[in-house]
Amino acid sequence: MILTNGRIHTLDPVAPRIAALPITRDGRVARGVEAWEGDASQVSNERIDLGGRTVLPGLVDAHVHFRTWAVEQSRIDLAGARSVRAIAERAAAAPDGWAIGQGWRAAEAGGEPDAALLDDVCGDRPVALWAHDRHTLVLSTRALELTGTVSRNGVLREHEAWAVPLPEPTVAEARTAVDAAQALAHAAGVTQVHDFERHGGFGIWQDLHVDRLLTLRVSAARAAELLPGVRAAELRTGFGDELLRVGPVKAFLDGTLGSRTAHMLAPFADGGTGLELLGREDFADLVREAAAGGLQVAVHAIGDAANRAALDAFAATRDAWQPAGLRPRIEHAQLLHPDDVGRFAGIGVIASMQPSHAPSDRDGAEAAWGERAAGAYAWRSLADAGATLVFGSDAPIEPLRPLDGIHAAVNRTLDDRPPWRPEQALTVTEAVAGFTTGPAYAVGREHQLGRLGPGCYADLVVLDDDPFTCPPERISAIGVVATMVGGRWVHGRPPW
């Protein structure tokens, strides 16, 4: 087919803007129109009139917990609750049985709920409510009993929270949810995800793929605690096919801003320096072991101390991962000491960040970090220092909407508030690259994905406006008309 009569941005430096996009029968971008006009042996002569719409390479969410996001579509939404009692009342309004929800923020609610409050409002029923950052979990007394969890007040954090055996959907239910959520992702213009689901996600992707129901391209991370088994199975990062591949090994160095468990060089404004979940030397050992097995490492680091430890470890182990062609990643990189900004490019570490976090976290960051917040979500500083930026949503923490992420990166706001620390804003070109060419580089597929050059896969999104020319404040309002993966329409098949 040939896409014509629109604004086609290829993100290919050789021809960044073209008049028509030829796509071969095997789902790849062909050579220029003038080279094959009328050659039906390579390209169908079917023409799709874009009607002035805009085409970009398919958008990538480079950090998502897909199974969790899919399942949570049907759970209690606690976002925006303005008091701890309001959090509990939303749980009480849920149907009988377990009440499981997520999304509350202590800063918005004026504190954290606890077991006593949940018991008072919800009665003798099991309730489990995750904070917005999914690093704090609050259980009612009945939920504590049913899960065999010991806690003084029902509030658990980090590994203790993640270890609670909450009711889970069956494999069939989770698979159905993930399958349905693919359509939601495509409707947001997403053609590929880097999935950081801790447990239970990879098998679902394999099941869908075997049944020919997989429509996203997926790079699936493996949890660090599974590294011995991954190595025993001789799995390597990049192993797989054109849709499903083994991704990086994912480790955690610290917690989060919201739960005050991010590891800090100096205390939070309200005290404490957070948690060090994995020491620098232990992490360096993990990087070496992973590299010996051909496995890329991605590490969660929020606080400035955690980010420094990650950079130190990657620098110390460069002799192991660099010759193997591996590309280490720091996930989130939310607060950086000024001395560490230039080290990303210097060492060769990818900054995998989530632009929507900045407008969402701005008040909490200012309250917790004060003037140190000048080094938070420092996209401009990192870009100017030559770092590779890769963007995602961290869904279900933030909505899986790349256009919101582009908007946030350019405007440093997603609502009516003025831009927050606008000196860290990016250009539209840089922001779009974070959702296209950057993620392709992060998974070693920059010659196949992330741009619409000859020989690349025809992964693309059709938009009703052009983010490069529309008013910047309108970017998040741009509509997704259609999405294509490998030459196949997966959302919004024409005619439109």
C-alpha positions as CSV (number, residue, x, y, z in Angstrom):
1,M,0.0,0.0,0.0
2,I,1.0,3.6,-0.4
3,L,0.1,6.3,2.2
4,T,-0.3,9.6,0.5
5,N,-1.7,13.2,1.0
6,G,-0.5,13.7,4.5
7,R,2.4,14.9,6.7
8,I,4.7,11.9,7.0
9,H,7.5,12.3,9.5
10,T,9.9,9.4,9.2
11,L,12.5,10.3,11.9
12,D,15.0,9.0,9.4
13,P,17.8,11.6,9.1
14,V,18.2,10.8,5.4
15,A,14.7,11.9,4.5
16,P,12.9,13.2,7.6
17,R,9.7,14.2,5.7
18,I,8.3,12.5,2.7
19,A,5.3,12.9,0.5
20,A,4.2,9.3,0.3
21,L,5.0,6.1,2.3
22,P,5.3,2.9,0.3
23,I,4.8,-0.3,2.3
24,T,5.6,-3.8,1.0
25,R,3.5,-6.8,1.3
26,D,5.8,-8.2,4.0
27,G,5.1,-5.1,6.2
28,R,8.2,-3.1,5.6
29,V,8.9,0.4,4.3
30,A,9.9,0.4,0.7
31,R,12.2,2.6,-1.3
32,G,11.0,6.0,-2.4
33,V,7.8,6.2,-4.5
34,E,9.7,7.4,-7.6
35,A,11.8,4.2,-7.6
36,W,8.9,1.7,-7.8
37,E,5.9,3.5,-9.1
38,G,3.7,0.9,-10.8
39,D,5.9,-2.0,-9.7
40,A,3.3,-4.3,-8.3
41,S,5.8,-7.0,-7.6
42,Q,7.1,-5.1,-4.6
43,V,4.3,-2.9,-3.4
44,S,0.5,-3.1,-3.8
45,N,-0.9,-0.2,-5.8
46,E,-3.6,0.3,-3.1
47,R,-3.5,3.9,-2.1
48,I,-4.6,5.2,1.3
49,D,-5.5,8.9,1.3
50,L,-4.4,10.4,4.6
51,G,-6.6,13.4,4.1
52,G,-3.9,15.8,5.5
53,R,-3.4,13.7,8.6
54,T,0.0,13.2,10.2
55,V,2.0,9.9,10.3
56,L,4.7,9.2,12.8
57,P,6.7,6.0,13.6
58,G,4.8,3.8,16.0
59,L,5.0,5.1,19.6
60,V,6.7,2.9,22.2
61,D,6.0,2.7,25.9
62,A,9.5,1.9,27.2
63,H,8.5,1.2,30.8
64,V,5.1,-0.5,31.5
65,H,3.9,-3.2,33.9
66,F,1.5,-4.5,31.3
67,R,-0.2,-7.4,33.1
68,T,-0.8,-5.3,36.2
69,W,-2.1,-2.4,34.1
70,A,-4.4,-4.7,32.2
71,V,-5.8,-6.3,35.3
72,E,-6.2,-3.0,37.1
73,Q,-8.6,-1.8,34.5
74,S,-11.3,-3.5,36.5
75,R,-10.1,-2.6,40.0
76,I,-11.0,0.3,42.4
77,D,-9.5,3.6,41.2
78,L,-8.4,5.7,44.2
79,A,-6.7,8.5,42.3
80,G,-7.7,12.0,43.4
81,A,-9.1,11.0,46.8
82,R,-8.7,14.1,49.0
83,S,-8.8,12.5,52.4
84,V,-7.9,9.2,54.0
85,R,-11.5,8.6,54.8
86,A,-12.5,9.2,51.1
87,I,-9.9,6.4,50.2
88,A,-11.6,4.0,52.6
89,E,-15.1,5.0,51.4
90,R,-14.3,4.2,47.8
91,A,-13.2,0.7,48.9
92,A,-16.4,0.3,51.0
93,A,-18.5,1.1,47.9
94,A,-17.0,-1.8,46.0
95,P,-19.0,-5.1,45.5
96,D,-18.8,-7.6,48.3
97,G,-15.7,-9.7,48.8
98,W,-12.1,-8.5,48.4
99,A,-11.8,-4.8,47.7
100,I,-8.6,-4.2,45.9
101,G,-7.7,-0.8,44.6
102,Q,-4.8,1.5,43.8
103,G,-3.8,5.1,43.2
104,W,-4.1,7.0,46.5
105,R,-1.5,9.6,47.4
106,A,-0.6,10.6,50.9
107,A,0.1,14.2,49.8
108,E,-3.4,14.6,48.3
109,A,-5.2,12.7,51.1
110,G,-3.4,14.4,54.0
111,G,-1.9,11.2,55.2
112,E,-2.0,7.4,54.8
113,P,-4.9,5.1,55.5
114,D,-4.3,2.2,57.9
115,A,-6.0,-1.0,59.1
116,A,-8.0,0.8,61.8
117,L,-9.5,3.2,59.4
118,L,-10.3,0.5,56.8
119,D,-12.0,-1.6,59.5
120,D,-14.0,1.4,60.7
121,V,-15.3,2.3,57.2
122,C,-15.4,-1.1,55.4
123,G,-16.2,-3.4,58.3
124,D,-15.0,-7.0,58.5
125,R,-14.1,-7.4,54.9
126,P,-10.7,-7.9,53.3
127,V,-9.4,-4.6,51.8
128,A,-6.0,-4.1,50.0
129,L,-5.2,-0.6,48.7
130,W,-2.0,0.2,46.8
131,A,-0.5,3.7,46.9
132,H,0.0,5.5,43.6
133,D,3.6,4.4,43.4
134,R,2.8,0.7,44.2
135,H,5.5,0.7,46.8
136,T,3.1,1.0,49.8
137,L,0.2,-1.3,50.5
138,V,-2.5,-0.9,53.2
139,L,-4.4,-3.9,54.4
140,S,-7.5,-4.2,56.6
141,T,-7.4,-6.5,59.6
142,R,-9.4,-9.2,57.7
143,A,-6.9,-8.9,54.8
144,L,-4.0,-9.3,57.2
145,E,-5.6,-12.5,58.6
146,L,-6.4,-14.0,55.3
147,T,-3.0,-13.4,53.9
148,G,-1.1,-14.4,57.0
149,T,0.6,-11.0,57.1
150,V,2.0,-9.5,60.3
151,S,1.9,-5.7,60.6
152,R,1.3,-3.3,63.5
153,N,-1.0,-1.0,61.5
154,G,-1.6,-2.7,58.2
155,V,0.9,-0.5,56.3
156,L,3.6,-2.3,54.3
157,R,6.3,-1.0,52.0
158,E,8.6,-2.3,49.3
159,H,9.4,-6.0,49.3
160,E,7.1,-6.6,52.3
161,A,4.2,-5.2,50.3
162,W,5.0,-7.0,47.1
163,A,5.3,-10.3,49.1
164,V,1.7,-10.2,50.3
165,P,-0.3,-13.1,48.7
166,L,-3.3,-11.1,47.5
167,P,-6.0,-12.8,45.4
168,E,-4.9,-13.0,41.8
169,P,-6.9,-13.5,38.7
170,T,-6.6,-16.9,37.1
171,V,-4.2,-17.4,34.3
172,A,-7.2,-17.4,31.9
173,E,-8.6,-14.2,33.4
174,A,-5.2,-12.4,33.2
175,R,-4.6,-13.5,29.7
176,T,-8.0,-12.2,28.7
177,A,-7.2,-8.9,30.3
178,V,-3.9,-8.6,28.6
179,D,-5.4,-9.4,25.2
180,A,-8.0,-6.8,25.7
181,A,-5.5,-4.2,26.9
182,Q,-3.5,-4.6,23.7
183,A,-6.4,-2.8,21.9
184,L,-6.2,0.0,24.5
185,A,-2.5,0.4,23.8
186,H,-3.0,0.5,20.1
187,A,-5.7,3.1,20.5
188,A,-3.1,5.2,22.2
189,G,-0.8,4.8,19.2
190,V,1.5,2.2,20.8
191,T,3.1,-0.4,18.7
192,Q,5.7,-1.7,21.1
193,V,6.2,-2.0,24.9
194,H,9.1,-2.7,27.2
195,D,7.3,-4.8,29.8
196,F,8.7,-4.7,33.3
197,E,6.1,-7.0,34.9
198,R,7.8,-8.7,37.8
199,H,6.1,-12.1,37.6
200,G,3.5,-13.8,35.5
201,G,3.7,-11.7,32.4
202,F,6.1,-13.5,30.1
203,G,4.0,-16.7,29.9
204,I,0.9,-14.7,28.9
205,W,2.8,-13.1,26.1
206,Q,4.0,-16.5,24.9
207,D,0.5,-17.9,25.0
208,L,-1.0,-15.0,23.0
209,H,1.9,-15.3,20.5
210,V,1.4,-19.1,20.0
211,D,-2.3,-18.4,19.4
212,R,-1.5,-15.7,16.9
213,L,-3.2,-13.1,19.1
214,L,-0.1,-11.0,19.9
215,T,-0.3,-7.6,18.1
216,L,2.2,-5.6,20.1
217,R,6.0,-5.9,19.8
218,V,7.1,-6.8,23.3
219,S,10.5,-6.7,25.0
220,A,9.9,-8.6,28.3
221,A,12.2,-8.0,31.2
222,R,13.1,-10.7,33.8
223,A,13.3,-10.0,37.5
224,A,16.8,-10.0,39.0
225,E,15.9,-12.7,41.5
226,L,15.3,-15.0,38.5
227,L,18.7,-14.4,37.0
228,P,20.1,-17.9,38.0
229,G,17.2,-19.6,36.2
230,V,17.4,-17.3,33.2
231,R,21.1,-18.1,32.9
232,A,20.5,-21.8,33.4
233,A,18.0,-21.7,30.5
234,E,20.7,-19.9,28.4
235,L,18.3,-17.0,27.6
236,R,19.9,-13.8,26.3
237,T,18.6,-10.3,25.9
238,G,17.2,-10.0,22.4
239,F,16.4,-13.7,22.0
240,G,13.0,-14.2,20.3
241,D,11.4,-13.2,17.1
242,E,10.0,-10.0,15.5
243,L,7.2,-9.7,18.1
244,L,8.3,-11.2,21.4
245,R,11.9,-11.0,22.8
246,V,13.7,-11.4,26.0
247,G,14.4,-8.0,27.5
248,P,16.7,-6.9,30.3
249,V,17.2,-8.1,33.8
250,K,15.5,-5.7,36.2
251,A,16.9,-4.9,39.6
252,F,15.9,-2.4,42.3
253,L,18.3,-0.1,44.1
254,D,15.8,1.9,46.1
255,G,12.1,2.7,46.6
256,T,10.1,5.8,45.6
257,L,9.5,9.5,46.3
258,G,5.9,9.0,47.5
259,S,6.7,6.3,50.0
260,R,9.9,8.2,51.2
261,T,11.9,5.1,50.4
262,A,14.0,6.6,47.6
263,H,17.7,6.4,48.6
264,M,19.0,9.9,49.2
265,L,22.5,11.5,49.6
266,A,21.0,13.8,52.1
267,P,17.7,13.4,54.1
268,F,14.3,14.2,52.8
269,A,12.9,17.5,54.0
270,D,10.8,15.6,56.5
271,G,13.6,13.3,57.6
272,G,15.2,10.0,56.6
273,T,17.4,9.0,53.7
274,G,15.2,6.2,52.3
275,L,16.1,2.6,51.7
276,E,19.0,1.0,50.0
277,L,17.4,-2.2,48.6
278,L,20.6,-3.4,47.0
279,G,24.2,-2.3,47.8
280,R,26.5,-1.0,45.1
281,E,28.9,-3.9,45.2
282,D,26.1,-6.5,45.2
283,F,24.6,-4.7,42.2
284,A,28.0,-4.7,40.4
285,D,28.2,-8.4,41.0
286,L,24.7,-8.8,39.5
287,V,25.7,-6.7,36.4
288,R,28.8,-8.9,35.8
289,E,26.8,-12.1,36.2
290,A,24.2,-10.9,33.8
291,A,26.7,-9.7,31.2
292,A,28.4,-13.1,31.3
293,G,25.1,-14.5,30.1
294,G,24.5,-11.9,27.5
295,L,21.9,-10.1,29.5
296,Q,21.3,-6.4,29.5
297,V,20.6,-4.8,33.0
298,A,17.9,-2.2,33.8
299,V,17.9,-0.9,37.3
300,H,15.2,1.1,39.2
301,A,16.8,4.2,40.8
302,I,14.8,7.2,42.1
303,G,17.0,9.0,44.7
304,D,20.3,10.7,44.0
305,A,22.2,8.2,46.1
306,A,20.6,5.3,44.2
307,N,21.4,6.8,40.8
308,R,25.0,7.5,41.8
309,A,25.4,3.9,43.0
310,A,24.0,2.6,39.7
311,L,26.3,4.8,37.7
312,D,29.3,3.7,39.9
313,A,28.4,0.0,39.4
314,F,28.0,0.3,35.6
315,A,31.3,2.2,35.3
316,A,33.1,-0.4,37.4
317,T,31.7,-3.2,35.2
318,R,32.0,-1.6,31.8
319,D,34.7,-4.2,30.9
320,A,32.0,-6.9,31.2
321,W,29.0,-5.4,29.4
322,Q,30.5,-3.1,26.8
323,P,32.4,-5.8,24.8
324,A,29.2,-7.8,24.7
325,G,27.3,-4.9,23.1
326,L,24.9,-4.6,26.0
327,R,23.3,-1.2,26.8
328,P,22.6,-0.7,30.5
329,R,19.6,1.3,31.6
330,I,18.6,3.3,34.6
331,E,14.8,3.2,35.0
332,H,13.3,6.5,36.3
333,A,16.5,8.4,37.2
334,Q,14.2,10.9,38.9
335,L,16.7,12.9,41.1
336,L,20.2,13.4,40.0
337,H,23.1,15.2,41.7
338,P,24.6,17.8,39.3
339,D,27.9,15.9,39.3
340,D,26.2,12.8,37.9
341,V,24.2,14.2,35.0
342,G,27.1,14.0,32.5
343,R,28.1,10.5,33.6
344,F,25.2,8.8,31.7
345,A,26.7,9.7,28.3
346,G,30.2,9.3,29.6
347,I,29.7,5.7,30.7
348,G,27.1,4.8,28.1
349,V,24.0,4.4,30.3
350,I,20.5,4.9,29.0
351,A,18.2,7.2,31.0
352,S,14.8,5.5,30.8
353,M,12.4,8.0,32.2
354,Q,8.7,8.8,32.3
355,P,7.8,12.4,31.5
356,S,4.3,12.1,33.0
357,H,5.8,11.6,36.4
358,A,7.1,15.2,36.6
359,P,3.7,17.0,36.5
360,S,2.2,14.2,38.6
361,D,4.9,14.4,41.3
362,R,5.8,18.1,41.2
363,D,4.3,19.0,44.5
364,G,5.6,16.0,46.3
365,A,9.1,16.6,44.8
366,E,9.2,20.2,46.0
367,A,8.0,19.2,49.5
368,A,10.5,16.3,49.8
369,W,13.5,17.7,48.0
370,G,13.3,21.4,48.2
371,E,15.9,23.1,46.0
372,R,17.4,19.7,45.1
373,A,14.3,19.3,42.9
374,A,16.2,21.4,40.4
375,G,17.9,18.1,39.5
376,A,14.6,16.2,39.3
377,Y,13.3,14.8,35.9
378,A,16.3,16.6,34.4
379,W,15.6,15.8,30.7
380,R,17.1,19.0,29.3
381,S,20.3,18.6,31.3
382,L,20.7,14.9,30.3
383,A,20.0,15.7,26.6
384,D,22.5,18.5,26.6
385,A,25.1,16.2,28.1
386,G,24.5,13.7,25.3
387,A,22.6,11.0,27.2
388,T,20.2,8.7,25.3
389,L,16.7,9.4,26.6
390,V,14.0,6.6,26.5
391,F,10.5,7.4,27.6
392,G,7.5,5.4,28.9
393,S,4.6,5.8,31.3
394,D,5.3,3.3,34.1
395,A,1.6,2.3,33.7
396,P,-0.4,1.6,35.8
397,I,1.4,4.3,37.8
398,E,0.6,6.9,35.1
399,P,-1.8,6.4,32.2
400,L,-0.5,4.6,29.1
401,R,-0.7,7.6,26.8
402,P,2.5,8.5,24.9
403,L,1.0,11.7,23.7
404,D,0.6,12.8,27.3
405,G,4.3,12.0,27.8
406,I,5.3,14.1,24.8
407,H,3.2,16.9,26.1
408,A,4.7,16.7,29.5
409,A,8.3,16.6,28.2
410,V,7.7,19.7,26.1
411,N,5.5,21.7,28.4
412,R,6.5,20.5,31.9
413,T,2.8,20.4,32.8
414,L,-0.3,18.3,32.0
415,D,-3.0,20.6,33.5
416,D,-3.8,24.2,34.0
417,R,-0.8,24.9,36.3
418,P,2.2,26.8,34.8
419,P,5.2,24.8,33.7
420,W,7.2,23.3,36.5
421,R,10.9,24.1,36.3
422,P,10.6,24.8,32.6
423,E,14.3,25.0,32.1
424,Q,14.2,21.2,31.9
425,A,11.8,21.1,29.0
426,L,12.6,19.3,25.7
427,T,11.8,20.2,22.1
428,V,9.0,18.3,20.3
429,T,11.6,16.5,18.2
430,E,13.5,15.4,21.3
431,A,10.3,14.3,23.1
432,V,9.0,12.3,20.1
433,A,12.4,10.6,19.8
434,G,12.1,9.5,23.4
435,F,9.0,7.5,22.3
436,T,10.4,6.2,19.0
437,T,14.1,6.1,18.1
438,G,15.3,6.0,21.7
439,P,13.4,2.8,22.7
440,A,14.5,1.2,19.4
441,Y,18.1,1.9,20.4
442,A,17.5,0.6,23.9
443,V,16.5,-2.9,22.6
444,G,19.2,-2.9,19.9
445,R,16.8,-2.6,17.0
446,E,17.5,0.9,15.8
447,H,18.0,-0.4,12.2
448,Q,14.5,-2.0,12.1
449,L,12.2,0.1,14.4
450,G,11.7,3.7,15.6
451,R,11.8,5.3,12.2
452,L,10.2,4.9,8.8
453,G,13.2,4.4,6.6
454,P,13.6,1.9,3.8
455,G,13.7,-1.7,5.1
456,C,12.3,-0.7,8.5
457,Y,9.1,-2.3,9.8
458,A,6.0,-0.4,8.9
459,D,5.1,0.4,12.5
460,L,3.3,3.7,12.5
461,V,0.5,5.9,14.0
462,V,-1.8,8.2,12.1
463,L,-2.7,11.4,14.1
464,D,-5.4,14.0,13.5
465,D,-2.9,16.8,14.1
466,D,0.9,17.4,13.8
467,P,2.7,17.6,17.1
468,F,5.6,19.4,15.3
469,T,3.4,22.3,14.1
470,C,0.4,22.5,16.4
471,P,0.4,24.7,19.5
472,P,2.5,22.9,22.2
473,E,-0.3,23.1,24.7
474,R,-2.5,21.0,22.3
475,I,-0.2,18.0,22.0
476,S,-2.0,15.9,24.6
477,A,-5.3,16.6,22.8
478,I,-4.2,15.1,19.5
479,G,-6.3,12.2,18.5
480,V,-5.0,8.8,17.4
481,V,-6.8,7.9,14.1
482,A,-5.1,4.6,13.3
483,T,-2.2,2.4,14.3
484,M,-0.2,-0.1,12.2
485,V,2.2,-2.8,13.2
486,G,4.3,-4.5,10.5
487,G,2.0,-3.3,7.7
488,R,-1.1,-4.5,9.5
489,W,-3.8,-2.1,10.8
490,V,-4.3,-2.9,14.5
491,H,-6.5,0.1,15.3
492,G,-8.6,2.3,13.1
493,R,-8.5,0.5,9.8
494,P,-9.3,2.9,6.9
495,P,-11.5,4.3,5.5
496,W,-11.6,6.9,8.2
